[in-house]
Amino acid sequence: MVMTAVPAFAQTPRLVKAVATAAIGNIATDTPTNVVELMLAGTKGSLLTKLTAMPRANVAANSLVLFITKADEAPTPHSKFALKDSALMAAYTLSAATEIVQTAFSKITPTNPIRLAAGDKLWVGTQVALPSGVVFVGEGADF
């Protein structure tokens, strides 16, 4: 982002989504497996102001995770995954007579957004495999 004395305001609203089906592997390392790209920050940076997840089938209680990778990471961009946030999805049995459980990443809000530099990426995953998938939906904006 260019240095300026003028406040920078987000300009373009964004809705981002990803579906995770496989359980994350190697979560305790800088190179987890089975993570899914959620968001690529715009050319002037971006904000993520809300993130939720919903299962597409019956699900056991499950840890959901959010990672960030940096575009300016040396020696290779996006080579190290940093665990940024997590949320616990409650167990749920899919039924036409019940509302599908929606899990919010409660630390991410419009007043406490995740700020991304140009080219940074956010990635999501689930620690329990769900072949039908867990759908992640995020709201945010580009500068």
Secondary structure, DSSP 8 states (H G I E B T S, - for coil): ----SS-----EEEEEEEEE-SB-B-TTSSS-BS-EEEEE--TT-EEEEEEEEEESS-B-SEEEEEEEE-TT-SSSTT-S-EEEEEEEE--B---TTS----EE-TT-BTTB-EEE-TT-EEEEEESS--TT-EEEEEEEEE-
